[in-house]
C-alpha cells in the first residue's frame, strides 16, 4: 500500500486565474469527436506512408495544429479546444494512431503474409494489438521513474509542447518556433534530415554525441574501412552488448534501496504507484521535477508487464495454431521467450527514444530474430514471434513523447500532483482511441495494400531472414566480438546517458548527412550556451522544436506524394 508523507510546510502557489481545477476529459463530446476524426486521419497517414514509402511520420504536431485551428472556429462548442490540455489530448490520439497503424500493426501482420502464411494474418493482428496495448500500459505506469524520467529529453514530446505553448502565447516564441518550422519543412523538401539537428538542441549532449559518431561511422564506413558495417551485423553486436549492460543497470536501479534522505522526501506520486523520489532542492522548489514512480512501483509495473506479455503470447500461440505444431515444453518456452523479448525490446527502444527521439525498433527485433534462429525455433513460430515483438516499442516511445509534452504543459499547475495524474490518465485514454482507429484502419486496408505489393520493407527483411536463415556461420562470433565495445561504452556512460545504446542506434541508421546535422547542432548548442548563458536554453529549445515540427509536417505531407 503506497505510503504518503505529510505535505511540505509551504504550500505551492495557487493556479493562475483561468486554469482548470480538473484536467479536460476525452469523454467531452467535442473532444471525443475530434479525437476520433484525428485518429482515423493519423491511422491512414501511418499505414499509407509505411506501405508506400517505408517511412513513418510523427503526426503529433499535426494534431496539435488542427486542434488549435478548431479552437478558433467561432462556435461556442469548439472554444474549449483553445485549451492547451485539450490540444495535448488531440496530439496524443493522432500520434498514437499513426505509430500503431504503421509500426505496430501493419508491419507485424505483413510478416506472416510475406512468409507465405496468409492464414496467420488475422491471428497476428490479434496478437499484435494485444502487445500494443500492453506496451503502452507499461510506459504509462513507468513514466516518471528514474529509469524513464519525465525530466529526460524525449525530444519530439518537447517539440509538441513548445508548438502548443507558442500557439497559445504567440509573440516572440511563436515567431522563433515558426521560423524553425519553416526551415524544417524546407529541409524535408531538400531531403536534409534537419530533425536530427533539432534533436541535438534538445537531448542529452553525451548521448547525442555518441549518436552522431555512430551515424558518421555508418555513413562513411565504405570509404574509411572499405566495407559497409551495417551489412555485417557489427551494429547489432554493439547493440547486444549495450542492451545487456542497459538491462543490468535497470535491474540494479530496480533492486536498490532508496536512501534515507530520499525516503523522507515530501512528495506524492503522480501515477499512484508509490512515494516519489525528489531531485533535492530542485524537487522541493518545483514538485513537477520529482520522480513520480519509485523503484518499487516500477518493479511491480515491469513484472506485471512481463506477466501480461506472457498471456498475450499464449493467446497468439492458441489463435495462431501453434498448439498443434509444437510440443508442450517447446510451446511454454516459446511463450516465455516471446514475453521476455517483447519486454526487453520496448525498454531498449524506449531508452533510445528518450534520449534521441530515434528508436531502433527494427534492429532490436532483428536481434531477437537472430537469437530465435540460433536456438532453433521453427520457422512459423519464429515468424509469429517476430511479429509480436515488433508490435512493441514504437508505441512505447510515442507514449513517452506524448506524456513528456503533457508534463511540460501541466508542470506550472498548482496543485500539480492530482492534475498531472489526471492528465496522464486522459492521455492514455486518448491513445486508446487512437489504437482503436488504427485497428479498424489496418483491418480494412491490409488486403488492398498487400495485393498491390505495398508491404513495409522491414517486414520483408524479417520474413526473408526467417525463410533463409543467417547464411553466415560467423554471425554469432561477430555479435559476441562487437558486444564488448558496446557494453564498455554503455557501462562508462551510465544509466542517464545511455551512450552505448545511442552509439549502436547511430550505427544501425543509414541517413545521409544526419551525422553532420547532429554534430554541428551540438557545437552550436555548446557555443551559444556559453555566449548567452541560461537564456540560451529556452531559445535553443524553440529552434529545435521548430525543426522537429517542420520535419514532422514534411513527412506527413508525403502522403500526397505516396498517393
N, C-alpha and C positions, 0 to 999 in steps of 0.2 A: 504493500500500500504506500503510495507516494507520501513523503513527509514534506511539509511546507514550513519554512521558518517564518518567524514573525516579520512584519513589514518594517522597512527601513524607518529610522526616526524622522527623516524629512520626506514628506510626500512629494511625488513628482508634480510638476505644474499641470493645471487642468488643460484639456484640449482647447485649441483655439475656437473662437466663436464660429459656428457653421460646421464644425467637424461632427460627423455622426457618432452617436453613442454606440450603436451596433453596426457591424460590418454589413454592407449590402448582401442580399441573398440571391442565389441563382434562381430561386423559385418565383421571384418577382416577374409578373407576366411579360413586361417589355424586355427585361434582361434575358429571360429564358428563350423568348422567341428569337432575339438577336443571336444568342449563343448557338442555337440550333442551326440557323442560317449560316453563320460563320463557320461552324464545324463542318457542315456539308461542303462549303466552298474550300476549306482547308484540306479536307479529305480528298476531294477531286484534284486539287493542285498537287498534293503529295503523290497520289497514285500516278497521275499523268506524267509528272516530271521523272519519277524514278523508273517508270516503264519505258518512256520515250528517250530520255536523255541520260538516265543513270545517275541523276543527282537528286538531292532533297533540299528543300528550302525551309528556312526558319521564318514562318509566317506570323510570328507574334507581333512584330511591328505593324504588319498589315492590319491585323485585328485591332490593335490599339488605335491606329489612324481612322479605321472605319467607325469605331466606337466614338471617337472624338467628333467625327462628322455627323453621326446620327444624333449626338447630344446637342448639336447646334441647329437641328431642324426645329422650326418654331411650332412645335406641338407639345402640349402640356405633358403627355405621357412619355415623351422622349427626353425631356430635360434632365431626367435623372442620370442619363448616360454621360453627362458632363463630369460626374464623379470619377476621380482617378481610380477609385477602387472598383467601380463597375467596368471601367476600361481595362483594368487588370484582369478581371474575370473574362472579358472578351478575348484578350490576347492569350490567356491560359487555355481557353477552349479551342481556338483555332490552331494554335501551335501543337496542342495535344493531338488533334485530329490529323494534322499534316504528318507528324512523325509516326503516328500509329499506322496510318494507311500505307505510307511509303516504306519506312524502315522496319516496322514490326510485322504487319500482316501480309502485304502483297509480296514482299521479299521472301517471307517464310513459306507461303503456300506455293511459290514458284519452284522451290527446291524439289519436292516430290514430283511436280509436273515435269520439270526438265529431266529428272531421273527416270521418267517413263512410267510413273505410277500415278496416273490421273485420278485413280480411285481414292488416293490418300489426300487429295487437296482439301476436301471438306473436314476430315479428321484433323488435318494440320491447321486449318483455320480455327477450329475449336481450341486446340492446344495452344496455338499462338496467342489467341485472345485471352485465355486464362493466364498465360505467362505475362502478357502485357499488364493485366490488372494487378497481379501480384507485384510485378516490377515497380509499378508506380506507387503502390501502397507502401512498399518498403522505403522508398525515398521520402514519401510524405511523413512517415513515422520517424525517420532518422535525420531529416534535415534540421540543422541547428545543433548537431552533435559536434564533438571535437574531430570526428572523422570527416564529416561533411558540414562544416560550419557555414552559417549564413554570412559571416564576415569574409569568407573567401571570395575569389574573383567572380566566378560564374559570369563571364563577360557578356553573352547575349542577354542575360537577365538584367544586367546593369544597363545595357543599351536600351532594352524595352522600357525600363523605369525612367531613364533620362528622357526618352522620347515622350512618354506620358507627362512627365513633370514639365518639360519645355512647352508642350502644347497647352498645359493648364496655366502656366505662369507667363508665357510669352516673353517679350523683351529680349534682352541680350542673349539669354540662354537659348531661346528659340532660334535666333539668328545663327549662333555658333553651331547648334545642332543641325539646322537646316543646311548650312554650308557644308558641313561634314557629310550629310546625307547625299547632297548633290555630287560631291566628289566620289562617294562610294558607288552611286549609280553609274557615274562616268567610268569608274574603274571596271565595273561589271561589263559595260559595253565594249571596253577595250581589252577584256579578258585579263585584267590585272586583279590579283587577289587582295584588294585593299582591306577586306575584312581581317586579314592576318595582321595588318598594321593596327587596325582598331583594337584587336585583342591585345596587342603588345602595349597599348596605352592603359589597359585595364587590369591585366593579370599580374601574377607574381613574377618579378623580374628574373629570378634564378630559374624558375620553371620554364619561362618563355625563352630564356637564353638557350637552354638545352633543346627546347623545341626547335628554335631557329637553326641550331647546329645540326640537328637531325635532318631537318628539311634540306639544308645545304649539302650534307653528305649524300643524301639520297639523290638529289638532282645532279650533282657533279661527280658521282662515283664512276661513271663510264670514262670521264676524262682523267680523273685522279687515280683510279685503281684499275682501269681498263676492264671493268665488269660492272654490271648492274646489281648492286647488293640486294635490291628488292626481289630479284628473281631467285635468290639462293637461300632463303629462309634465315638470313642473318638478322634482319629486323625482328623476326618472330622470336629468335633466340634471345635477343636483348629484352624483348617484352616478357618472355617467360621468366628470365632472371629478375627483372624489375618487379613483375607481378607477384612472384613468390615472396620477395622481400616486403613488398607493399602489404601483402596479406599478413605476413608476420608482424609488421608494425601495427596493423589494425588489431591483431589479436592481442598484442601487448597492451595497446590502448584500452581494449575491452576488459582485460583481466586485471589491470592495475587498480589499486585502491586510490580514491581521492585523498588528497592531503587534508589535514585538519582545518587548515585555513580555508580551503575551497569548500569543504563540507559545511562550514558555518557561514558561507557567503549568503547574504539575504537576498535571494532571488527566487522567483517562481517559474514554473515551466510554461512554455507556450503550447506544447503538444500534449500535455497531460501525462508525460511518461516518467516523471520523477523530478527531483530537485535539480535546479540549474547550477552549472558551474560558471562563475564570472571570470572576467578578464581584469581582475584587480580594480584599480581606481577607475579605469575607464568604464567597466561594467557598472560600478556603483553610481557613477555620474549619468550614464546612459544605459538603462536596463536592456535596451534592444541589442546591445553588444554582448550580452550574457550568452553562454552556451545553454540552450534550452532543452537539450536532451542529454541526460547524464549517461555514464558508461553502462549502468545497469539497464536503463531504458533502451539504449542502443543494442545491448547484448540480447535482450528479450526480443527486440524487433527482428534482428538478424536470425535468431533461432526460429522464430515464428515464420519468417520469410522462407527459410530452408524447408520447414515442415509444409508450408503451402506449395512451394515449388515441387516438393516430392509428391504431394497429392495431385498437382497439375500434371506431372509426368505420368503418374499412374492412370489418370483419365485418358491422356494421349495414347498410352500403351493399349488401353482397352478399346477405344474407338478406332485406333489405327490397326487393330488386328494382330498385335504382337503376342497376344496370349497363345496363339496357335503356332507362332514361328520361333519362339524361344522357350528354353527350359525355365522352370520356376526360379532357380538360383540365378541364372543369367538375366532373367527379367527383373528381379529385385535389384541386382547390381546395376542394370541399365537405368532404372528409375532413380536410384540414389546418385549415380554419376551425373545424370541429366540435371537433377536438382542442384548438385554441387556446381556444375558448370554454369548453370543459369545465375546462381548467386554470385559466383566469382566474376563472371562476365559483367554483370551490372555494376559491381563495385569498382573494377578496374576502369571500365568505361566512364563511370561517374567521377572517379578521381581525376582522370584526364580532362573531362569536360569542365570540371570545377575550376581547374587552373587555366585552361587554354581556350575553352569554347569549341574544341575539336574532340570528337570521340572516335577511338579506333575500334569500332564495333566489328567491322569485317575481319580485322587482323586477329582479335582475341577469339572470335568464333572459329576462325581457321585454325588457331592453336588447339582448340578442343577437338576439332575435326581430325587433326593430325594425331592427337592423343588417342582418339577413338580408333583410328586405323592401326596405331601401334599396339593397342591392347586387343585388337581382333574383334571389334564389334561388327556384326554382319551389316551388309550394305543398307538394307531397308531400315532397320532400327537406327543406323547411323544417320541416314538422311532425315528421319524424323527428329533425332536429337539435335542436329544442326539447325533445323527449322525452329525448334523450341528455344534453343539458346539464342539464336539471332533475334528472336522476338523481344528479348530483354536487353536492356542497356540504353538504346536510343531514347525511349520514353522516360527512363530513369534520369538521364541527363536533361531532357527537356523539362521535366517537372522541377528539377533543380534550378534551371534558368527562371522558370515562372515564379517559383517561391522566392527566389532572390529578388525578382522585380517587385513582388508584393511586399517583401520585407523592407525594401528601400522606401516604398511608398507609405508604409504604415509606421515606420520607426519613430516619427515625431508625435504620434498619437499618444495621449495620456488619458486614462491608464493604458499602458502599452500591452501588457501581457494578455488580458482577455480579448482585446481587439485583434492582436496578432493570431491568437489561437482560432478565433472565428474566421479570420481571413484565410488562413491556411486550409481550414476545413472547406470553405466555399470554393477555393481554388481547386481543391481535389475533386469536388463535385462538378465543377466546370469541366475539368479534364475528363471525367466520366462521360459527360455529354459528348465531348469530342471523340472519345473512344467508341461510343455507340454509333455515331455518324460514320466513323472510319470502318467499322464492321459492316454496316449496311452497304457503303460505297464499294468496298472490296468484294463483298459477296455478290454484288450486282455486276461489277465490271471485269472481274478477273478472267472470265471465259473470253470476253471480247478482246482483251489485251493479248492473252496467250495465243489465241487463234491467229492473230496478226503477227505473231513472233515478237511482240513487245514484252520482253522479260527483263527484269532487273539484272544487270551484268553480274553482280556479286552472287546471285542465285545460280547463275551458270557456272561460276568458279566452284562454288560449293558442290553442285551436282557432279561436275566433271571430276573433281577430286575424289568424291565418294566412288564414282564409277571406276576410275583408272588407278586409284591409289597414289602413293607418293612418287613412284618411279625411280627415285634416287635412294639407294640404301644408306647413304651417308647423312640423311636428314637428321636422324637422332643425334649423331655426333656433332653436326653443325649447331643444332639447338642447344646442346649441352655446353659447347665451347663458348658460344656468344652469350649464353646466360650469365657467365661470370662477370663481364664488364657491366651488363645491365644491372645485376644485383649489387655490384660495388657502388655504382653511381646512385642508385636508389637509396642504399644504406647511408651514404655520405650526405645526401640531400635531406633525409629525414621525412617525416610524415607530412609536414606542412608544404614542402616544396615539390615533392613528387618528381624529382629530377630524372630518375631512371625511367619512369613511365612516360615522361614527356619526351625524353630522348628517343625512346622506342616509337612513340607516336609520330615524331618527325620523320624517323627512318622509314616508316610504313606509308607515308603520304607523298605522292609524286604530284606536286602542284608547282609548275614552273614559276620562278621568281618569288615564291612565297617566303623563302628564307631571307631574301634581301628586304622584303617588306617588314618582317618581324625584327630583324637585327637593326635596320635603320630606325624604325619606330622606337625601339628600346634606347638607342643612342640619343634620339631627340628627347625622349622622356627624361632620361637622366640629366641631360644638359639643361633642359628647360626647367626642371625642378630646382636645380642649383641656381639658375638665374632668377626665377620668380618666387622661390620659397614655397610656403604652404599653399599659396593661391594657385599654384600650377596644377595641383591635383584635380580640382574641380574642372578647370579648363580642359585638361587632357582627357578627363572622363567624358566630357561633352563631345570632344572631337572624335574620340574612339567610338563612342556610342553612335555618332552620326555615320562614321564609316561602316560600322556593322549594320546599321539600319539601312543605309543605301545599298549595300551588297545584298541584304535580305530582300529588299524590294526588287532589285535587279534580278535576283534568282527567281523570285515568284513570278515576275513578268515574263520569264522564259516559257511559261505555259502557252503564251501566244505563239512563240516560235515552235513549240512542240506540236501545237495544233496544226 
